[in-house]
Amino acid sequence: MIDLNKLNPYQKEAVLDESPACLVNANVGSGKTTVLTAKVRYLCEQKGVDPRELMVLTFTNKAANEIRERLEDLLGTEENLWFGTFHSVALRMLQTILPVEELGYTKEFQVCIPEEEMQMAQQLIAEQNLQIKYKNRLKKRLEQSRQKNGRKPKDYGDDFDQLCTLLEEEKKKQNKMTYEELILHTGLLLRSHPEISRPQWLIIDEVQDCDQCQLDLLDSLLGKDSHLFAVGDPNQVIYSWRGSAFQIFFQLKNRYQARQLTLPINYRSSGTILSVARRFLQNGSQLEGVKDDGGKVRIRKQYDPFQEAEDLAVRIREIHMQGIPYHEIGILYRLQNQSSLLEQVFTRNGIPVHVAVKEKMEGFSNKEAVKIVTTKKQYTIEGSGKHVAIIDFGIKANIIRNFKKRGCKITVFPMDITAEEVLAVNPDLIFLSNGPGDPEDLEDVIENIKELIGKKPIVGICLGHQILARVFGGKTGKLKFGHRGGNHPVKEKTSVKIFPLIKDLFTLSFPISLNRILLTLLGSIEAVLIPQMLIRCGMTSSEALKIYGIFTGMALPLLLFPSTLTTSAAVMLMPSVARMDALGDQKQIRHVTDQTFFLCMFLGFLCGSGFFLFGPFLGTLLFHSKTAGTYIRYLSFICPFLYTNTMLASILQGLGRPGRCLIHSAAGILIRIFSVVFMIPAIGIRGYFYGIFLGELLLSLLHVKALKFPYRQAGDNRL
């Protein structure tokens, strides 16, 4: 019998609630499972509800098993309760009480795993010669086509809709449906058959993780006399990738006019951790702790994963210096792809690393991989040309497509086909396909292939080629990390030597230093030459100095003021680009380059437009000089290029190409000197304006052209 006195006041209130709809905001560690099991006990033991009138839905088998164990003495066998995950309960309903025959299935239908559905799709694409773009996104597109999240799947202008229709027909023909279809079909049949009885109580665990299809199923399961009791935490949404969201919890509250209760008392964490957690909660929930305060929590904001790893390495060494062994220090990270960078940085800093997932990887086996990916049944694609028999070990659709382009008749066999069955179709060529795994694991296949040798022409690719090698007595070896069914990266590892390092530093620093020297020298040359050239133009000495002073002391500094933003950003950007280049992340470099270019151009056009429109006004307001205003307007045209060049030069230097920046800068300097010597005497100070504009424009074009090429090539001189 349930003892309600063991519950805290918040838990007890939730258990006793009998509202038509109740949402319990169960903060982390607040006894969510305790409340769920107590609710079921209360309804059955004290309110007399028949367990068969209860439906309890969870998101994971682990959660379902935990609750089931706590209620085993009350509920007995599992069959007495509509109890389990969304998918398992939907499956049970389709196989028992729902008329699944109306949808073209029988009660004996099977669940189709995603890999099997993909295989069906690939086979249909090959057989029907469908044109499908971005095949690497096909699985995601199929999932999106079934999701009811209000977003229409993107139309790529291909045969995808036809594929979906054919795929649905094929699944019905094979009497199979996907996990998503279990939910969709259950909801559809419930809505079309209101006479089917609904549960008296619908109890949901982790309700914040529901997607739109599951929310629609909840609507279908609720009858007019049904009660909804849902427990969740909007701060713990973990299935956002398939449509769940922070807002869903509150959407349910509005949809059912539900009463909202909260479980604020945390039994799991120390007071210190809770105080930190409160700062990050999205909905402002107030966590109350029952444990004492623990150790301090440090929160560090990092700008990128590399900086984060370096900071962690420093902190780990500090802890180790305090007497804590390395093996007693643990790192928890959110994503598996973070492991590689952490391992690299820690190893470089002399910190021993043990990655738990490595043990699983070392124990990984894909001996059955070919059996999983091979076609399950023989099929034929008609053609007027040569007859090709393909033994499918995991063939790529493009190989079949290329055979079709050449008019071949194609018969595709599963991997365990016998030699007699292959020869029975009398092919002109036997083709052994690519596939995952190790040919050493395919002894039966090798024996079958031996019986085909000399009877028909036979070729192979990738795994098929390796199988042929073993058929003829050859040996195959594993790469360092074994056969994973994917490409293997190659990394050159060299020892660090001091003299090459100094050489590299000099190679990088010398062009940067020389570039600064040239720019300083240019300023000095211009300070001497411009007044002299203005005098040659017909001005007096005082007039020439006045014009030069207005230009260099008033107009130009004002235009350079916004460039403080780009200069500061450039200083921060260069090491980030260098790190991306070192890690080989060319995609991210391209993204950063494009974003930087467009943002700087936007800033330049914005500021340039402002200087052009308000230049005379600014000259009068700030300097009490109409001439300064005129010069500001003239110089406004260089703003987009002036601001952009600073950032592009920083990217090139970060990519290890300061020599290229030096060459570009020298070209711009030569144009400016040419304008001073030849154009100012001819047309006055406007000639210098033209020179600056042409110099900055040329510099931008050269930078952009350089960044179109590959960022790094082995053996280049890093110009």
C-alpha positions in Angstrom: 0.0 0.0 0.0 1.2 3.5 -0.8 2.4 5.7 2.1 1.8 9.3 1.0 3.5 10.6 4.1 6.9 9.6 2.6 6.3 12.2 -0.1 7.2 15.8 0.2 4.3 18.3 0.0 4.9 19.1 -3.7 5.1 15.4 -4.7 2.0 14.6 -2.6 0.0 17.4 -4.3 0.8 16.0 -7.7 -0.1 12.4 -6.7 -3.5 13.5 -5.2 -4.4 15.8 -8.1 -7.4 14.5 -10.1 -7.7 17.4 -12.6 -8.7 16.5 -16.2 -5.2 17.6 -17.2 -2.2 18.1 -15.0 1.3 19.0 -16.0 4.1 18.5 -13.5 7.3 20.5 -14.0 9.7 18.0 -12.4 13.0 19.7 -12.0 16.1 17.5 -12.3 16.6 15.2 -9.3 13.2 16.1 -7.8 11.7 12.5 -7.7 9.9 12.3 -11.0 9.9 8.5 -11.1 8.7 8.4 -7.5 5.8 10.6 -8.4 4.8 8.5 -11.4 4.9 5.3 -9.6 3.1 6.8 -6.6 0.4 8.2 -9.0 -0.3 4.7 -10.4 -0.4 3.2 -6.9 -2.7 5.9 -5.7 -5.1 5.5 -8.6 -5.2 1.7 -8.4 -5.1 1.2 -4.6 -7.1 4.1 -3.3 -9.3 5.3 -6.2 -10.1 1.8 -7.5 -9.0 2.4 -11.1 -8.6 -0.8 -13.0 -4.9 -1.1 -14.2 -6.2 -1.9 -17.6 -7.7 1.6 -17.7 -4.2 3.1 -17.3 -1.8 3.9 -20.1 1.7 4.8 -19.1 4.0 6.1 -21.9 7.8 6.7 -21.6 10.5 7.6 -24.1 13.1 4.9 -23.3 13.0 1.2 -22.4 15.2 2.0 -19.4 12.6 4.4 -17.9 9.8 1.9 -18.6 11.7 -0.9 -17.0 12.5 1.2 -13.9 8.9 2.1 -13.4 7.7 -1.5 -14.1 10.1 -2.9 -11.5 8.7 -0.5 -8.8 5.1 -1.5 -9.7 5.7 -5.2 -10.2 3.9 -6.2 -7.0 0.9 -4.1 -8.0 0.5 -4.7 -11.7 1.7 -8.2 -12.1 2.3 -9.1 -15.8 3.0 -6.5 -18.4 -0.1 -7.6 -20.4 -2.4 -6.1 -17.8 -1.3 -2.6 -18.6 -0.9 -0.4 -21.7 2.6 0.3 -20.5 5.9 1.1 -22.3 7.4 3.4 -24.8 5.4 5.3 -27.4 6.4 2.9 -30.1 5.9 -0.3 -28.1 2.4 0.7 -27.0 1.5 1.8 -30.6 2.8 -1.5 -31.9 0.7 -3.4 -29.4 -2.4 -1.4 -30.3 -1.9 -2.0 -34.0 -1.5 -5.7 -33.5 -4.5 -6.1 -31.2 -7.3 -3.6 -31.1 -6.8 -1.4 -34.2 -8.0 -2.4 -37.7 -4.6 -2.1 -39.3 -6.1 -3.9 -42.4 -7.7 -0.7 -43.5 -4.3 0.7 -44.2 -3.2 -2.2 -46.3 -1.3 -4.2 -43.6 -2.0 -7.4 -41.7 -1.7 -8.0 -38.0 1.5 -9.9 -38.6 3.3 -6.8 -40.0 6.9 -6.3 -39.0 8.8 -3.1 -37.9 11.1 -1.8 -40.6 14.4 -0.4 -39.2 15.8 2.7 -40.9 18.6 0.8 -42.6 16.1 -1.6 -44.2 13.9 1.3 -45.4 17.0 2.9 -47.0 17.8 -0.3 -48.7 14.3 -0.4 -50.2 14.6 3.2 -51.3 18.0 2.6 -53.0 16.6 -0.4 -54.8 13.6 1.5 -56.0 15.8 4.3 -57.2 17.9 1.9 -59.2 14.9 -0.1 -60.6 12.8 2.9 -61.5 15.7 5.1 -62.7 14.6 7.9 -60.3 16.6 11.1 -60.2 17.3 11.9 -56.5 19.6 14.8 -55.6 21.8 14.8 -52.5 21.5 11.1 -51.8 23.5 11.6 -48.6 20.5 13.5 -47.3 17.9 10.9 -48.4 17.4 9.4 -44.9 16.8 12.8 -43.4 14.4 13.7 -46.2 12.4 10.6 -45.7 12.1 11.3 -42.0 11.1 14.9 -42.6 8.4 13.8 -45.1 6.7 11.9 -42.3 7.1 14.5 -39.5 4.2 16.8 -38.8 6.1 19.7 -37.3 4.6 22.5 -39.5 7.7 22.6 -41.8 7.3 21.6 -45.4 10.3 19.5 -46.6 12.5 21.3 -49.1 11.7 20.6 -52.7 14.9 19.9 -54.7 13.1 19.5 -58.0 13.7 15.7 -58.3 11.7 12.5 -58.1 11.5 12.4 -54.3 7.7 12.6 -54.1 7.5 9.6 -56.6 10.0 7.7 -54.5 7.9 8.3 -51.3 4.8 6.9 -53.1 6.6 3.9 -54.4 8.3 3.3 -51.0 5.0 3.3 -49.2 3.6 0.8 -51.7 6.7 -1.4 -51.3 6.4 -1.4 -47.5 2.8 -2.4 -47.7 3.7 -5.1 -50.1 6.3 -6.4 -47.7 4.0 -5.8 -44.7 6.4 -3.5 -42.9 6.2 -0.1 -41.3 8.8 2.3 -39.8 8.9 3.5 -36.2 7.5 6.8 -37.2 4.6 5.1 -39.0 3.7 3.2 -35.9 2.9 6.5 -34.3 1.2 8.0 -37.4 -1.0 5.0 -38.2 -2.1 4.5 -34.5 -3.2 8.1 -34.4 -4.9 7.9 -37.7 -6.9 4.8 -36.9 -7.9 6.1 -33.5 -9.3 9.3 -35.0 -11.2 7.4 -37.6 -12.7 5.0 -35.0 -14.0 7.0 -32.1 -15.9 3.9 -30.9 -12.6 2.3 -29.7 -12.3 2.7 -26.0 -9.7 5.2 -24.6 -7.8 4.9 -21.4 -9.3 6.5 -18.2 -5.9 7.8 -17.3 -3.1 8.7 -19.7 0.2 9.1 -17.8 3.2 10.5 -19.7 6.9 10.6 -18.7 9.3 13.2 -20.1 6.5 14.9 -21.9 8.8 17.8 -23.0 10.4 15.4 -25.5 7.3 14.8 -27.5 7.4 15.7 -31.2 4.3 16.8 -33.2 3.4 13.3 -34.2 3.4 12.1 -30.6 1.4 15.1 -29.6 -1.2 14.2 -32.2 -1.2 10.7 -30.8 -2.0 12.0 -27.4 -4.9 13.9 -28.8 -6.2 10.7 -30.3 -5.8 8.7 -27.1 -7.7 11.1 -24.9 -11.4 10.5 -24.7 -14.0 12.9 -23.3 -13.7 11.3 -19.9 -9.9 10.7 -20.0 -7.5 12.3 -17.6 -4.0 13.4 -18.6 -1.2 13.4 -16.1 2.2 14.4 -17.7 5.6 14.8 -16.0 8.5 16.6 -17.6 11.2 19.3 -17.4 11.3 21.9 -20.2 14.9 22.5 -19.3 15.9 19.0 -20.3 14.8 18.8 -24.0 17.1 16.3 -25.6 15.2 15.4 -28.8 15.2 18.8 -30.5 16.7 17.3 -33.6 13.4 15.6 -34.4 11.0 18.3 -33.4 10.8 18.5 -29.6 11.3 21.9 -28.2 11.4 24.0 -25.0 7.9 25.5 -25.8 6.1 22.1 -26.1 5.6 21.9 -22.3 3.7 25.2 -22.3 1.9 24.4 -25.6 0.4 21.4 -23.8 -0.7 23.5 -20.9 -2.6 25.8 -23.2 -4.0 23.0 -25.4 -5.6 21.1 -22.5 -6.1 24.0 -20.1 -4.0 22.0 -17.8 -3.2 22.7 -14.1 0.6 23.2 -13.7 2.4 21.9 -10.6 6.1 22.1 -9.8 8.6 19.7 -8.0 11.3 22.2 -6.9 13.1 20.1 -4.3 16.3 18.4 -5.6 17.6 15.3 -3.9 20.5 14.6 -6.1 22.9 17.6 -6.2 24.8 19.8 -3.7 23.7 23.3 -2.9 26.6 24.8 -4.8 25.6 22.9 -8.0 22.0 24.0 -7.7 23.0 27.6 -7.2 24.9 27.4 -10.5 22.1 25.6 -12.2 19.6 28.3 -11.3 21.6 30.8 -13.4 21.1 28.7 -16.5 17.5 27.5 -16.2 15.4 28.8 -19.1 12.1 29.0 -17.4 13.3 30.6 -14.1 12.5 27.5 -12.0 13.6 27.7 -8.4 15.5 24.6 -7.3 15.6 23.8 -3.6 18.3 21.5 -2.3 18.4 19.2 0.7 22.1 18.4 0.6 24.9 20.5 2.0 27.0 22.8 -0.2 29.8 21.0 -2.0 33.0 22.2 -3.6 33.1 25.4 -5.7 32.1 25.3 -9.4 34.1 27.3 -11.9 32.5 28.5 -15.1 34.8 29.6 -17.9 33.6 31.0 -21.2 35.7 29.9 -24.1 35.7 31.3 -27.6 36.4 28.0 -29.4 37.0 24.3 -28.7 40.8 24.7 -29.0 41.0 27.4 -26.4 38.7 25.3 -24.2 41.0 22.3 -24.5 44.1 24.4 -23.7 42.4 25.9 -20.6 41.4 22.4 -19.4 45.0 21.2 -19.9 46.3 24.1 -17.7 43.6 23.3 -15.0 44.4 19.6 -15.0 48.1 20.3 -14.5 47.2 22.6 -11.6 45.1 19.8 -10.0 47.8 17.3 -10.5 50.4 19.6 -8.9 48.2 19.5 -5.8 48.8 15.8 -5.5 45.8 14.4 -7.4 46.8 11.5 -9.7 45.9 11.9 -13.4 43.7 8.8 -13.3 41.5 10.4 -10.7 40.6 13.4 -12.9 37.7 12.9 -15.4 36.5 15.0 -18.3 32.8 14.9 -19.4 32.1 16.2 -22.8 28.7 16.5 -24.6 29.7 15.3 -28.2 31.9 12.4 -29.2 33.7 14.6 -31.8 35.1 16.7 -29.0 37.2 13.7 -27.9 39.8 13.9 -30.6 40.7 17.6 -30.0 40.9 17.1 -26.3 43.1 14.0 -26.7 45.5 15.9 -29.1 45.8 18.9 -26.8 46.3 16.8 -23.6 48.9 14.5 -25.2 50.8 17.5 -26.5 50.8 18.9 -22.9 52.2 15.7 -21.4 48.8 14.7 -19.8 48.1 10.9 -20.1 44.7 10.3 -21.7 42.4 7.3 -21.4 39.3 7.6 -23.5 36.6 5.3 -22.4 35.0 5.0 -25.8 38.3 3.6 -27.2 37.6 0.3 -25.4 34.3 0.0 -27.2 36.0 0.9 -30.5 38.7 -1.7 -30.0 36.0 -4.3 -29.2 34.0 -3.2 -32.2 33.2 -5.9 -34.8 31.5 -5.7 -38.1 31.9 -9.3 -39.2 28.2 -9.3 -40.0 28.2 -6.0 -41.8 27.9 -7.5 -45.3 24.9 -9.6 -44.2 23.2 -6.4 -43.0 23.7 -4.3 -46.2 23.3 -6.9 -48.9 20.1 -7.1 -50.8 17.7 -9.6 -49.2 16.3 -10.9 -52.4 17.4 -11.2 -56.1 16.0 -8.6 -58.5 16.5 -7.7 -62.2 16.7 -4.4 -64.0 16.0 -4.9 -67.7 18.3 -3.6 -70.4 19.1 -4.2 -74.1 22.8 -4.6 -73.7 25.2 -7.1 -72.0 23.9 -9.0 -69.0 25.8 -8.2 -65.8 25.3 -10.4 -62.7 26.1 -8.3 -59.6 26.8 -10.0 -56.2 25.8 -7.3 -53.7 28.1 -6.9 -50.7 26.8 -3.3 -50.1 26.9 -1.8 -53.6 26.7 1.9 -54.2 23.6 3.0 -56.2 25.9 5.0 -58.6 27.5 1.7 -59.8 24.2 0.3 -60.8 23.2 3.6 -62.4 26.4 3.6 -64.6 25.7 0.0 -65.7 22.1 1.2 -66.7 23.5 4.2 -68.6 25.3 1.7 -70.8 22.2 -0.2 -71.5 23.2 -3.3 -69.5 20.7 -5.8 -68.2 21.4 -6.2 -64.5 20.6 -9.0 -62.1 21.5 -8.3 -58.5 22.1 -11.2 -56.1 22.5 -11.3 -52.3 25.9 -12.1 -50.9 25.1 -15.8 -50.0 24.0 -16.7 -53.5 25.4 -20.0 -54.9 27.5 -20.3 -58.0 24.8 -22.4 -59.7 22.2 -19.7 -59.2 24.5 -17.1 -60.7 25.3 -19.2 -63.7 21.7 -20.1 -64.2 21.0 -16.5 -65.6 23.8 -16.9 -68.1 25.5 -13.5 -67.5 28.1 -11.9 -69.8 29.9 -10.6 -66.7 30.0 -11.3 -63.0 30.6 -8.1 -60.9 31.7 -8.3 -57.2 30.6 -5.1 -55.5 32.1 -2.9 -52.8 31.1 -3.3 -49.2 32.1 -3.0 -45.6 34.1 -5.4 -43.5 37.1 -7.7 -43.8 37.3 -10.3 -46.7 38.8 -12.8 -44.2 35.3 -13.0 -42.6 33.7 -14.1 -45.9 35.0 -17.6 -46.2 31.7 -19.0 -47.6 31.5 -16.3 -50.2 35.1 -16.9 -51.2 34.3 -20.6 -51.7 31.3 -19.8 -53.9 33.3 -17.3 -56.0 36.0 -20.0 -56.6 33.4 -22.1 -58.4 32.8 -19.2 -60.8 36.4 -18.7 -61.8 37.0 -19.7 -65.5 33.3 -20.0 -66.3 32.4 -16.4 -66.8 34.4 -13.1 -66.9 34.6 -11.8 -63.3 35.7 -8.4 -61.9 35.5 -6.7 -58.5 35.8 -3.3 -56.9 37.0 -2.5 -53.3 35.8 -5.4 -51.1 35.0 -7.4 -54.3 38.5 -6.9 -55.5 39.9 -8.1 -52.2 37.7 -11.2 -52.3 39.1 -12.0 -55.8 42.6 -11.6 -54.4 41.9 -14.2 -51.7 40.2 -16.5 -54.2 43.5 -16.6 -56.1 45.5 -17.3 -53.0 46.4 -13.7 -52.1 46.5 -12.2 -48.7 44.8 -9.0 -47.4 45.8 -7.0 -44.4 44.0 -4.6 -42.1 44.8 -1.0 -41.7 45.7 0.2 -38.2 42.2 0.8 -37.1 40.7 -2.2 -38.8 37.9 -2.4 -41.4 35.2 0.1 -40.5 33.3 0.5 -43.7 34.7 4.0 -44.3 37.6 5.9 -45.6 40.8 6.1 -43.5 42.5 9.4 -43.0 46.3 9.7 -43.2 48.2 12.0 -41.0 51.9 12.9 -41.4 53.6 12.9 -38.0 57.0 14.5 -37.8 59.2 15.2 -34.8 59.6 18.9 -33.8 63.2 20.2 -34.4 64.3 23.6 -33.2 66.0 24.8 -36.4 63.1 24.1 -38.8 60.9 25.8 -36.2 63.0 28.9 -36.2 63.0 28.9 -40.0 59.3 28.7 -40.1 58.9 31.5 -37.6 61.3 33.7 -39.6 59.5 32.8 -42.8 56.2 33.9 -41.3 57.4 37.0 -39.4 59.8 38.6 -41.9 57.1 39.4 -44.6 54.8 40.8 -41.9 57.6 43.0 -40.4 58.7 44.1 -43.9 55.1 45.0 -44.8 54.9 47.3 -41.7 58.2 48.9 -42.6 57.0 49.6 -46.2 53.8 51.2 -44.9 55.8 53.4 -42.5 58.2 54.3 -45.3 55.3 55.2 -47.6 53.9 57.6 -45.0 57.2 59.4 -44.8 57.6 59.5 -48.6 54.1 60.9 -49.0 54.7 63.5 -46.3 57.7 64.9 -48.3 56.4 64.4 -51.9 52.7 65.5 -51.7 53.4 69.1 -50.7 56.2 69.4 -53.3 53.9 68.0 -56.0 51.2 70.4 -55.0 53.6 73.3 -55.4 54.4 72.0 -58.9 50.7 72.1 -59.6 50.8 75.8 -59.1 50.1 76.2 -55.3 52.1 78.3 -52.9 54.1 76.6 -50.2 51.5 77.6 -47.5 48.6 76.5 -49.6 50.2 73.1 -50.3 50.9 72.5 -46.6 47.4 73.7 -45.7 45.8 71.2 -48.2 48.1 68.4 -47.0 47.2 69.2 -43.4 43.5 69.1 -44.0 43.8 65.9 -45.9 46.0 64.0 -43.4 44.9 65.6 -40.2 41.1 66.0 -40.7 39.5 64.0 -43.6 41.6 60.8 -43.5 41.5 60.2 -39.7 37.7 60.5 -39.7 37.4 57.8 -42.5 39.9 55.6 -40.6 37.9 55.8 -37.4 35.4 52.9 -38.2 38.4 50.8 -39.2 39.2 50.4 -35.5 36.5 47.8 -35.4 37.9 45.8 -38.3 41.5 46.2 -37.0 40.5 44.8 -33.6 38.6 42.0 -35.2 41.5 41.2 -37.5 43.8 40.8 -34.5 41.4 38.2 -33.0 40.7 36.5 -36.3 44.2 35.7 -37.3 45.0 33.0 -34.6 41.5 31.5 -35.1 42.1 31.0 -38.8 45.6 29.6 -38.1 44.1 27.1 -35.7 41.4 26.1 -38.3 44.2 25.7 -40.9 46.3 23.5 -38.6 43.3 21.3 -38.0 42.6 21.1 -41.7 39.1 22.6 -41.3 38.9 24.1 -44.8 35.1 24.3 -44.8 35.1 26.5 -41.7 37.8 28.7 -43.2 35.8 29.2 -46.3 32.7 30.1 -44.2 34.7 32.6 -42.1 36.2 34.2 -45.2 32.9 34.6 -46.9 31.2 36.0 -43.8 34.1 38.4 -43.1 34.1 39.7 -46.7 30.4 40.4 -46.8 30.3 41.9 -43.3 33.2 44.3 -44.0 31.8 45.2 -47.4 28.5 46.0 -45.7 30.2 48.1 -43.1 32.2 49.9 -45.8 29.2 50.7 -47.9 27.2 51.8 -44.9 30.0 54.2 -43.6 30.9 55.3 -47.2 27.3 56.2 -47.9 27.2 58.2 -44.7 30.5 60.0 -45.4 29.3 60.8 -49.0 25.9 62.2 -47.9 27.1 64.0 -44.8 30.7 64.8 -45.6 30.3 68.6 -46.1 28.2 68.7 -42.9 30.8 66.8 -40.9 33.6 68.9 -42.2 31.9 72.1 -41.1 30.7 70.6 -37.8 33.9 69.0 -36.7 36.7 71.0 -38.4 35.0 74.2 -39.5 36.3 73.6 -42.9 34.3 73.2 -46.2 37.5 71.8 -47.8 37.6 69.0 -45.2 34.0 68.1 -46.0 34.8 67.9 -49.7 37.7 65.6 -49.1 35.6 63.4 -46.8 33.1 63.0 -49.7 36.0 62.2 -52.1 37.5 59.6 -49.8 34.1 57.9 -49.0 34.5 55.7 -52.1 37.5 53.9 -50.6 35.7 52.8 -47.4 34.4 49.3 -48.5 37.9 48.3 -49.8 39.8 49.9 -46.9 37.9 48.1 -44.2 37.8 44.8 -46.1 41.5 44.7 -46.8 42.4 44.7 -43.2 40.4 41.6 -42.5 41.4 39.7 -45.7 45.1 40.4 -45.0 44.6 39.0 -41.5 43.1 35.8 -42.9 46.0 35.4 -45.4 48.5 35.8 -42.6 46.6 33.3 -40.4 46.8 30.8 -43.3 50.6 31.2 -43.3 50.8 33.4 -46.4 52.3 36.7 -45.2 54.5 36.8 -48.3 51.4 37.0 -50.5 50.2 39.9 -48.3 53.6 41.7 -48.8 53.4 41.4 -52.6 49.8 42.7 -52.6 50.7 45.6 -50.3 53.8 46.5 -52.5 51.5 46.7 -55.6 49.2 49.1 -53.8 52.1 51.2 -52.5 53.5 51.5 -56.1 50.1 52.8 -57.3 50.0 55.4 -54.6 53.5 56.6 -55.2 52.7 56.8 -59.0 49.7 59.0 -58.2 51.7 61.3 -56.0 54.6 61.8 -58.6 52.6 61.9 -61.8 48.9 62.6 -61.1 49.1 65.4 -58.4 51.2 67.7 -60.7 48.6 67.2 -63.5 45.2 67.4 -61.7 46.0 68.4 -58.1 45.1 66.6 -54.8 42.3 64.7 -56.7 45.1 62.7 -58.3 46.1 61.4 -54.9 42.4 60.5 -54.2 42.4 58.5 -57.4 45.6 56.8 -56.4 44.4 55.7 -53.0 41.1 54.4 -54.5 42.9 52.4 -57.2 45.5 51.1 -54.7 42.8 49.8 -52.2 40.7 48.4 -55.1 43.7 46.5 -56.5 44.6 45.3 -53.0 41.0 43.9 -52.5 41.0 42.1 -55.8 44.4 40.5 -55.1 43.3 39.3 -51.7 40.1 37.9 -53.0 41.8 36.2 -55.9 44.4 34.6 -53.5 41.7 33.3 -51.1 39.9 31.4 -54.0 42.8 29.0 -54.2 43.4 26.0 -51.8 44.5 27.2 -48.4 47.4 24.9 -48.1 49.2 22.5 -50.3 51.9 20.1 -49.2 55.4 21.3 -50.1 54.5 24.9 -51.0 56.6 27.9 -50.0 53.8 29.4 -48.1 54.0 32.7 -50.1 
